[in-house]
């Protein structure tokens, strides 16, 4: 589902700037709270991003580095200056390691098929880190209101109907006029 969503969003919203945000392993809180800390830092960062670049859309995933430390990969819909990202990421307690790469083909699926490492980043499942996450924590984020076309398809009409009237007698039997 994540891969399908990523593919649809980057195609439909022309997301062509791939980014990596790496945390400074020397500034980590205790091991048990790394994932919560990563979500908190990302939340601060994306709020700054929205204020500074209100039309910029993003989709991002949280994953574990080989060392076990969290880091974030994602795509932007427009240019975000490297210097601004590096400064903002550092000020949000993320560190200074930032990488931005423009997708040269303009079609992410072509780009992903040529670069296995990037496909791995975007499609990687998070089962290996789920044991560290609290129920409310996410491992994938996207801009507010950013939806793929398949998410906007109308749902099938249900045969069920909500009745806003009493339908049972006190003895538990259906009322005679219940549809």
DATAKA-V581805 format. One record per residue. RES is the residue in one letter. OMEGA is omega in whole degrees, -180 to 180 (NA if undefined). Layout:
RES OMEGA
RES OMEGA
This chain:
X 180
X -179
X 179
X 180
X 179
X -177
X -179
X -178
X -178
X 177
X -174
X -175
X 176
X 179
X -173
X 180
X 180
X 179
X 174
X 177
X -176
X 179
X 176
X -177
X 179
X -178
X -177
X 169
X -178
X -176
X -178
X -176
X -179
X -175
X 176
X 178
X 180
X 178
X 180
X 179
X 179
X 179
X 178
X -178
X -176
X 175
X 176
X 179
X -179
X 178
X -175
X -177
X -172
X -180
X -179
X 177
X 180
X 167
X -174
X 177
X 175
X 178
X 180
X 173
X 178
X 180
X -178
X 179
X 177
X 168
X -173
X 174
X 177
X -179
X 174
X 177
X -179
X -178
X 172
X -176
X 180
X -178
X 178
X -179
X -178
X 179
X -178
X 180
X 178
X -180
X 178
X 179
X 179
X -175
X -178
X -178
X -179
X 176
X 175
X -179
X 178
X 176
X -172
X -175
X -175
X 177
X -173
X -178
X 176
X -178
X -179
X -179
X 179
X -176
X -176
X -177
X 179
X 177
X 179
X 179
X -173
X -175
X -175
X 177
X -175
X -179
X -180
X 179
X -176
X 180
X 180
X -173
X 172
X -176
X -176
X -176
X 179
X 173
X 176
X -180
X 173
X 180
X 178
X 178
X -179
X -178
X 173
X -177
X -179
X 178
X -178
X -180
X -180
X 179
X 177
X 178
X -178
X 175
X -179
X -180
X 179
X 179
X 179
X 179
X 177
X 180
X 179
X 173
X 179
X -180
X 178
X 178
X 178
X 172
X -178
X -176
X -179
X -179
X NA
